[in-house]
Amino acid sequence: MSTAYQVRDGVAIITLENPPVNGLGHTTRAGIVDGLTQAQADAQVRAIVLIGGGRAFSGGADIREFNTPKATQSPLLVDVIAALETCTKPVVAAIHAVAMGGGLELALGCHYRVAVPGAQIALPEVKLGLLPGAGGTQRLPRAVGLVRALDMVVSGKVVKSEQLADTSLFDRMIDGDLLTGALAFAAQAANSPAPYPRLRDRALDDPQGNAQQVIDAARERVMRESAHFPAPQKCVASIEAALTKSFDDGLKFERECFVSLVQSPESRALRHAFLGERAAAKIADVPDDTPVRKIDRVAVIGAGTMGGGIAMTFANAGLPVTLVDTTQAALDRGREAIRANYARTVSRGKLAAEEAERRMVLISVTTSYADVAAADLIVEAVFEDLGVKQTVFRELDAAAKAGAILASNTSTLNLDTLAGVTKRPQDVVGLHFFSPANVMKLLEVVRGEATGKDVLATVMKLAKHIGKLAVVARVGDGFIGNRMLEPYFKQSQWMVEEGATPEQIDTAIERFGFAMGPFRMSDLAGNDVSWAIRKRRHAEHPGLDYPRIADVLCEAGRFGQKTQAGWYDYAAGDRAPQPSPAVVQMIEDHAQQHGIARRAFSDEEIVDRLVYALVNEGAKVLAEGIAARASDIDMVYLNGYGFPLWRGGPMLYADMTGLDKVLARVREFAAGSHGEAWTPAPRLVELAEAGKRFTG
């Protein structure tokens, strides 16, 4: 059992012992019920304390049992709560550290609750596309009031226990030892006559007579702010049921809502993202106890937009950073850009001016490689050119101390080639930040052939410290994200050559849910960046087939927002794209010159060609071992490329669509224009024909 039972001075103590956060797995649930049964049968026991061992009271469901039979094996959480409520002896929940999700619902089922200050209290199920399914929407409003319950359940946010001390959620706040205080409270409660208080028996008060107005306002807000997610709306409806229905009818309604949400694609997508983030942290051949290197100081080579953003990322986490560039003028521009970024954050009220200045002080600048000698980690962030980067790595190999990690921010280049110019390839790793680096959550960690396991363990731990989601990729042109992005961009540009417009394509994929379409994205990143990559790839593979229209724009100097002209036109100081008649003419002239037949495109075809290009290439990335698992690909696209969260990423989206349908569409495209680009990936064919899925 994942619980312990003991009796002290007439009080039974049931301790949850399921580390790390006492998840309510099957054995824990069964242990609680067994403890209650034992306590009720013992005439010497007058009261019961339910407490968490170790780091938490309970963090809720045990994620290790997700999608296993144990998750639905009796006793369910609702059965445990029923046993608590019907217990003939007073039950006191003693809360420390964490009471979240099912853990909080468990406490709500007890007769009394005591807590220490600082405990984290939450019902975060909405973040998984669900709502509390064990009475949380019915009991919490009776404990903390309608307004607070709506806020907590609909947002899923964490509230500190002391902020709820004035509510009926807690009967006593305990400043000293929790167990000692809980035992004293339980002994006192035992002196009170039965029946003992149950939240289900409390009326949901509406002293001001405006409860329905509060409900209606909450419903309007979630419809406006969470249009793609049904869970927040169900949360409001279920809390409304607590107001308008009997307790048992409210429980029934809550359960109906829960069952419908569990089956929804949006919840499946959110649960996939939740588990995918945790899976991404695991590297099969790098054990959790792998020794890590100490990272106290960082250096960043290159004071441009990317280098400055990377420097800010480390400074934001409290790490001193040395920013290196070839000229003082470049360093001055970089520092001013960083200062301006912080100033904007301060002006929006998201950062105190004093904190911004403290972070600026952490960033020093230099033109000398000798000044990186004390750095534990050095991140190269210079122009995406192999020769330039090799020169930098030779300099770093000579200047860096033994044991320093040398990282490249390359987005496409061969990391092994860079490591090969050093005498320490085991210390070389790829850290591909996404722009703006101080904002974007994703960090592609590129594992070279010689990259040490301790280096991998170190940068994965560091990624967490600086607030990034790290996903490991093997070496390959473009790694995971940009490798898949190449056919995506090719399809967008071929469709433009064949009759679609940039704004039609962007609009279609943005309606699908992407944060930004391919042409807006190109203009933001700089069309000259992808132009340089195309030139390199063409030199390496002269027969490469790719749409030439993007080259035409670049040859005309239309590099995007930086030149106020790209696939769109831009007014000075304004990032809003405006359709460009000049670009339309360039496209039409190019098509006529090369004899390209033009036609109309439906939004459905646009979306399918773009998304299935990602899926087909993703299947190749998986088969080649560039990505360890399909969920890693989805984490890259959800966190770095604006794929809609409610669709779960390209690989899960393909699974939910049906791989047989995806394969049929890919084969249909393979029979059309540029069909050679649509050769079905063998892994896609294999899984589709076997009736299997990418994501298990």
Buried (B, 14 or more C-beta within 10 A) or exposed (E): EBBBBEBEEBBBBBBBBBEEBBBBBBBBBBBBBBBBEBBBEEEEBBBBBBBBBBEBBBBBBBBEBEEEEEBEBEBBBBBBBBBBBEBEBBBBBBBBBBBBBBBBBBBBBBBBBBBBEEBBBBBBBBBBBBBBBBBBBBBBBBBBBBEBBBBBBBBBBBBEBBEBEEEBBBBBBBEEEBBEBBBBBBBBBBEEEEEBBBBBEBEBEEEEEEBEEBBEEBBEBBEEEBEEBBBBBBBBBBBBBBBEBEBEEBBBBBBEBBEBBBEBBBBBBBBBBBBBBEBBBEBEEBEEEBEBBEBEBBBBBBBBBBBBBBBBBBBBBEBBBBBBBEEEEBBEBBBEBBBEBBEEBBEEEEBEEEEBEEBBEBBBBBEEBEBBBEBBBBBBBBEBEBEEBBEBBBBBBEBBEEEBBBBBBBBBBBBBBBBBBBEBBBBBBBBBBBBBBBEBBBBBBBBBEBBBBBBBBBBBBBBEEBEBBBBBBBBBBBBBBBBBBBBBBBBBBBBBBBBBBBBBBBBBBBEBBBEBBBBBBBBBBBBBBBBBBBEBBEEEEEEEEBBEBBBBBBEEEBBBBBBBBBBBBBEEEEEEBEEBEEBBEBBBEBBEEEEBEBEEBEBEBBBBBBBBBBBBBBBBBBBEEBBBBBBBBBBBBBBBBBBBBBBBBBBBBBBBBEBEEBBEBBBBBBEEBBEEBBEBBEBBBBBBEEEEBBBE
